Structures are given as structure tokens and as C-alpha cells.
Amino acid sequence: MKKLISIVFFLILLSSCYTLPVALKYYQPVLDISIKDTLQFIIPKGNDSIWNHEDIDSIFEDMIIFENQGLNAYVTEIDWNIYDYSSRLRESYKKIFLKPVLINKSSNDTLSILFYLNGNDASEIDSEDGSTDNVAYGIVKIQIKYYDDYGSTYFSNIFYKNVKAISDN
């Protein structure tokens, strides 16, 4: 009987004990970019003195990608879209890396990315920015798709930069 009472007492004592919940911490790489604040396109006007589809300018911009959490990130895609001030999509492009670009823990890497804008879209952006003066102001949105060492896929925050297109005439 003494044994039974001591076992019951021990079980009651054990059942009243609990451990505090362990906090869950999610680890994922976090990417940030550094690029010029304004992407400037110089689009020549054609023989008809207006911007049209044949008139185009492209620029390669160096984009520095930073990893902030101390984890490896493997960049697989960089997606950019150019919008006018009415939020209408004018140009878009997706750069896909067949061999992912490794951004080591808490470091950075520089990638050269192609941006382009044709004359017709520049004309549409110009008509939406307030005055039709052959100087078009818009916005480019940039997003990065990447994965970590465990294969989990993530998307970066959307980065916003200004776009300016001018005529060379």
C-alpha cells in the first residue's frame, strides 16, 4: 500500500510538471539589392519624329545583391516590370539562371541585368506622367526568386526604382 501511495504521489507530481514551450525560429535567407535610383533610357526617335515600336534602348545595370541573415541563397530568377504612373504594365522581363547564382552567407554578389524600353511604351508612359514632353517618368519593380540549402523557394521583397526615358533629339 505504501508503494502504491508513493507511486500515485510521484505520478501526480510528474503530471503537474511541465516544460515551457520552445520558441520556433524560422531561418531563411533574406536578400536586398543595390542599384541606381533611376534607370535612364535614351530612345532615339525614328524617321517619323515620334516614338514607335522600332525605337528602343537597352542598358545593362550592375545590381548588387546582399544576403542579410547569414544563410546561403541560390538566385534562380530576377523578374522586372516597368509601369507607368497609372500602374499599367509597359515592359516586363524575366532573367532565368540555368545555373543558380550562389550568394554566400552575409555577403554580396554583383549581377549585370539587361533593362530595355521601346519607344511606343515610352510614349505611353510619357502621356501618363502629366505632360507629353518626350520625357517619360515611370517605375520599375524588381523581384528575386531564390532557394536555400534545403531547397525551399522564396521570393524577395519587391524593390522599386524610377525609370526615365528621354529623346535624343
C-alpha atoms as a printed R data frame, in Angstrom:
    type eleno elety resid chain resno      x      y       z
1   ATOM     1    CA   MET     A     1  0.000  0.000   0.000
2   ATOM     2    CA   LYS     A     2  2.869  2.351   0.807
3   ATOM     3    CA   LYS     A     3  4.354  1.652  -2.593
4   ATOM     4    CA   LEU     A     4  1.055  2.380  -4.288
5   ATOM     5    CA   ILE     A     5  0.645  5.690  -2.458
6   ATOM     6    CA   SER     A     6  4.218  6.725  -3.283
7   ATOM     7    CA   ILE     A     7  3.737  5.798  -6.973
8   ATOM     8    CA   VAL     A     8  0.453  7.759  -7.152
9   ATOM     9    CA   PHE     A     9  2.120 10.711  -5.412
10  ATOM    10    CA   PHE     A    10  5.050 10.525  -7.840
11  ATOM    11    CA   LEU     A    11  2.673 10.378 -10.847
12  ATOM    12    CA   ILE     A    12  0.698 13.380  -9.555
13  ATOM    13    CA   LEU     A    13  3.962 15.234  -9.035
14  ATOM    14    CA   LEU     A    14  5.132 14.394 -12.566
15  ATOM    15    CA   SER     A    15  1.807 15.326 -14.140
16  ATOM    16    CA   SER     A    16  1.954 18.773 -12.553
17  ATOM    17    CA   CYS     A    17  5.380 19.426 -14.058
18  ATOM    18    CA   TYR     A    18  5.565 20.965 -17.483
19  ATOM    19    CA   THR     A    19  8.186 22.455 -19.669
20  ATOM    20    CA   LEU     A    20  7.884 25.870 -21.195
21  ATOM    21    CA   PRO     A    21  7.159 25.921 -24.906
22  ATOM    22    CA   VAL     A    22 10.228 26.291 -27.021
23  ATOM    23    CA   ALA     A    23 10.082 29.271 -29.365
24  ATOM    24    CA   LEU     A    24 10.148 28.431 -33.037
25  ATOM    25    CA   LYS     A    25 12.533 30.429 -35.129
26  ATOM    26    CA   TYR     A    26 12.299 30.264 -38.871
27  ATOM    27    CA   TYR     A    27 15.507 30.614 -40.778
28  ATOM    28    CA   GLN     A    28 15.522 31.765 -44.354
29  ATOM    29    CA   PRO     A    29 17.910 33.847 -46.421
30  ATOM    30    CA   VAL     A    30 16.851 37.455 -46.880
31  ATOM    31    CA   LEU     A    31 18.041 39.301 -49.989
32  ATOM    32    CA   ASP     A    32 18.400 43.018 -50.578
33  ATOM    33    CA   ILE     A    33 19.608 44.869 -53.659
34  ATOM    34    CA   SER     A    34 21.530 47.990 -54.504
35  ATOM    35    CA   ILE     A    35 21.047 49.558 -57.919
36  ATOM    36    CA   LYS     A    36 20.922 53.084 -59.318
37  ATOM    37    CA   ASP     A    37 17.885 55.025 -58.161
38  ATOM    38    CA   THR     A    38 16.922 55.997 -61.710
39  ATOM    39    CA   LEU     A    39 17.305 53.894 -64.844
40  ATOM    40    CA   GLN     A    40 17.677 56.338 -67.718
41  ATOM    41    CA   PHE     A    41 16.879 55.320 -71.276
42  ATOM    42    CA   ILE     A    42 17.805 57.468 -74.271
43  ATOM    43    CA   ILE     A    43 15.436 56.433 -77.035
44  ATOM    44    CA   PRO     A    44 16.048 57.933 -80.497
45  ATOM    45    CA   LYS     A    45 13.029 58.980 -82.499
46  ATOM    46    CA   GLY     A    46 12.621 57.333 -85.872
47  ATOM    47    CA   ASN     A    47 12.310 58.977 -89.281
48  ATOM    48    CA   ASP     A    48  8.728 59.980 -88.463
49  ATOM    49    CA   SER     A    49  9.897 62.033 -85.400
50  ATOM    50    CA   ILE     A    50  7.757 60.065 -82.952
51  ATOM    51    CA   TRP     A    51  8.494 57.154 -80.653
52  ATOM    52    CA   ASN     A    52  7.246 53.827 -82.032
53  ATOM    53    CA   HIS     A    53  7.938 50.085 -81.641
54  ATOM    54    CA   GLU     A    54 11.123 50.165 -83.732
55  ATOM    55    CA   ASP     A    55 12.744 52.766 -81.455
56  ATOM    56    CA   ILE     A    56 14.346 51.055 -78.470
57  ATOM    57    CA   ASP     A    57 17.066 51.496 -75.883
58  ATOM    58    CA   SER     A    58 18.610 48.898 -73.625
59  ATOM    59    CA   ILE     A    59 21.030 49.253 -70.739
60  ATOM    60    CA   PHE     A    60 22.976 46.811 -68.619
61  ATOM    61    CA   GLU     A    61 22.887 47.802 -64.958
62  ATOM    62    CA   ASP     A    62 25.008 46.303 -62.212
63  ATOM    63    CA   MET     A    63 22.797 45.027 -59.417
64  ATOM    64    CA   ILE     A    64 24.447 44.205 -56.091
65  ATOM    65    CA   ILE     A    65 22.547 41.502 -54.198
66  ATOM    66    CA   PHE     A    66 23.128 41.257 -50.426
67  ATOM    67    CA   GLU     A    67 22.264 38.321 -48.151
68  ATOM    68    CA   ASN     A    68 21.376 39.559 -44.633
69  ATOM    69    CA   GLN     A    69 20.620 36.504 -42.426
70  ATOM    70    CA   GLY     A    70 23.861 34.525 -42.615
71  ATOM    71    CA   LEU     A    71 22.435 31.758 -44.815
72  ATOM    72    CA   ASN     A    72 23.286 30.709 -48.351
73  ATOM    73    CA   ALA     A    73 20.890 31.810 -51.089
74  ATOM    74    CA   TYR     A    74 20.784 30.488 -54.646
75  ATOM    75    CA   VAL     A    75 19.285 33.006 -57.084
76  ATOM    76    CA   THR     A    76 17.296 31.363 -59.887
77  ATOM    77    CA   GLU     A    77 15.280 34.259 -61.378
78  ATOM    78    CA   ILE     A    78 15.204 38.023 -61.465
79  ATOM    79    CA   ASP     A    79 11.938 39.497 -62.658
80  ATOM    80    CA   TRP     A    80 11.460 43.161 -63.551
81  ATOM    81    CA   ASN     A    81  8.434 45.094 -64.780
82  ATOM    82    CA   ILE     A    82  8.177 48.712 -65.934
83  ATOM    83    CA   TYR     A    83  4.937 50.542 -65.090
84  ATOM    84    CA   ASP     A    84  3.599 53.991 -65.872
85  ATOM    85    CA   TYR     A    85  2.142 56.236 -63.165
86  ATOM    86    CA   SER     A    86 -1.316 54.709 -63.705
87  ATOM    87    CA   SER     A    87  0.110 51.281 -62.746
88  ATOM    88    CA   ARG     A    88 -0.215 49.911 -66.273
89  ATOM    89    CA   LEU     A    89  2.412 47.326 -67.190
90  ATOM    90    CA   ARG     A    90  4.532 48.565 -70.118
91  ATOM    91    CA   GLU     A    91  7.591 46.246 -70.252
92  ATOM    92    CA   SER     A    92  8.474 43.048 -68.447
93  ATOM    93    CA   TYR     A    93 11.340 40.605 -68.450
94  ATOM    94    CA   LYS     A    94 12.383 37.520 -66.517
95  ATOM    95    CA   LYS     A    95 16.058 36.583 -66.310
96  ATOM    96    CA   ILE     A    96 16.354 32.852 -65.565
97  ATOM    97    CA   PHE     A    97 19.664 31.418 -64.382
98  ATOM    98    CA   LEU     A    98 20.115 27.818 -65.523
99  ATOM    99    CA   LYS     A    99 22.977 27.542 -63.058
100 ATOM   100    CA   PRO     A   100 21.803 29.274 -59.855
101 ATOM   101    CA   VAL     A   101 23.958 32.138 -58.582
102 ATOM   102    CA   LEU     A   102 25.210 31.469 -55.052
103 ATOM   103    CA   ILE     A   103 25.074 34.389 -52.627
104 ATOM   104    CA   ASN     A   104 27.193 33.238 -49.694
105 ATOM   105    CA   LYS     A   105 26.257 33.819 -46.077
106 ATOM   106    CA   SER     A   106 26.202 37.534 -45.165
107 ATOM   107    CA   SER     A   107 27.955 38.541 -48.375
108 ATOM   108    CA   ASN     A   108 27.037 40.016 -51.748
109 ATOM   109    CA   ASP     A   109 27.442 39.450 -55.459
110 ATOM   110    CA   THR     A   110 27.119 41.722 -58.472
111 ATOM   111    CA   LEU     A   111 24.993 40.727 -61.461
112 ATOM   112    CA   SER     A   112 24.633 42.683 -64.685
113 ATOM   113    CA   ILE     A   113 20.966 42.811 -65.690
114 ATOM   114    CA   LEU     A   114 19.553 43.923 -69.048
115 ATOM   115    CA   PHE     A   115 16.767 46.523 -68.965
116 ATOM   116    CA   TYR     A   116 15.079 47.732 -72.135
117 ATOM   117    CA   LEU     A   117 12.265 50.053 -73.170
118 ATOM   118    CA   ASN     A   118 10.777 50.546 -76.617
119 ATOM   119    CA   GLY     A   119  9.587 53.864 -77.983
120 ATOM   120    CA   ASN     A   120  5.888 53.042 -78.042
121 ATOM   121    CA   ASP     A   121  5.903 52.147 -74.342
122 ATOM   122    CA   ALA     A   122  7.980 55.247 -73.583
123 ATOM   123    CA   SER     A   123  5.358 57.331 -75.413
124 ATOM   124    CA   GLU     A   124  2.568 55.707 -73.358
125 ATOM   125    CA   ILE     A   125  4.499 56.333 -70.131
126 ATOM   126    CA   ASP     A   126  5.087 59.937 -71.221
127 ATOM   127    CA   SER     A   127  1.376 60.509 -71.791
128 ATOM   128    CA   GLU     A   128  0.609 59.198 -68.263
129 ATOM   129    CA   ASP     A   129  3.222 61.208 -66.333
130 ATOM   130    CA   GLY     A   130  1.414 64.522 -66.653
131 ATOM   131    CA   SER     A   131  2.869 66.215 -69.722
132 ATOM   132    CA   THR     A   132  3.703 64.949 -73.181
133 ATOM   133    CA   ASP     A   133  7.184 66.437 -73.441
134 ATOM   134    CA   ASN     A   134  9.269 63.499 -74.714
135 ATOM   135    CA   VAL     A   135 10.492 62.863 -71.168
136 ATOM   136    CA   ALA     A   136  8.788 59.809 -69.679
137 ATOM   137    CA   TYR     A   137  8.820 59.003 -65.962
138 ATOM   138    CA   GLY     A   138  7.824 55.565 -64.715
139 ATOM   139    CA   ILE     A   139  8.614 52.888 -62.148
140 ATOM   140    CA   VAL     A   140 10.438 49.577 -62.383
141 ATOM   141    CA   LYS     A   141  9.591 46.783 -59.922
142 ATOM   142    CA   ILE     A   142 12.267 44.152 -59.327
143 ATOM   143    CA   GLN     A   143 11.786 40.812 -57.546
144 ATOM   144    CA   ILE     A   144 14.223 37.934 -56.986
145 ATOM   145    CA   LYS     A   145 13.340 34.242 -56.753
146 ATOM   146    CA   TYR     A   146 15.824 32.083 -54.825
147 ATOM   147    CA   TYR     A   147 16.136 28.964 -52.695
148 ATOM   148    CA   ASP     A   148 18.156 27.960 -49.625
149 ATOM   149    CA   ASP     A   149 20.415 24.998 -48.792
150 ATOM   150    CA   TYR     A   150 17.344 22.833 -48.075
151 ATOM   151    CA   GLY     A   151 15.611 23.565 -51.381
152 ATOM   152    CA   SER     A   152 12.868 25.818 -50.007
153 ATOM   153    CA   THR     A   153 11.942 28.509 -52.540
154 ATOM   154    CA   TYR     A   154 11.459 32.149 -51.570
155 ATOM   155    CA   PHE     A   155 10.703 35.487 -53.212
156 ATOM   156    CA   SER     A   156 12.366 38.710 -52.165
157 ATOM   157    CA   ASN     A   157 10.509 41.884 -51.353
158 ATOM   158    CA   ILE     A   158  9.643 43.972 -54.390
159 ATOM   159    CA   PHE     A   159 12.185 46.712 -54.984
160 ATOM   160    CA   TYR     A   160 11.022 49.934 -56.636
161 ATOM   161    CA   LYS     A   161 13.244 52.193 -58.745
162 ATOM   162    CA   ASN     A   162 12.499 55.140 -61.022
163 ATOM   163    CA   VAL     A   163 12.621 54.997 -64.808
164 ATOM   164    CA   LYS     A   164 13.268 57.955 -67.067
165 ATOM   165    CA   ALA     A   165 13.155 57.877 -70.861
166 ATOM   166    CA   ILE     A   166 14.241 60.847 -72.940
167 ATOM   167    CA   SER     A   167 14.537 61.519 -76.632
168 ATOM   168    CA   ASP     A   168 17.997 62.009 -78.060
169 ATOM   169    CA   ASN     A   169 16.707 64.690 -80.485
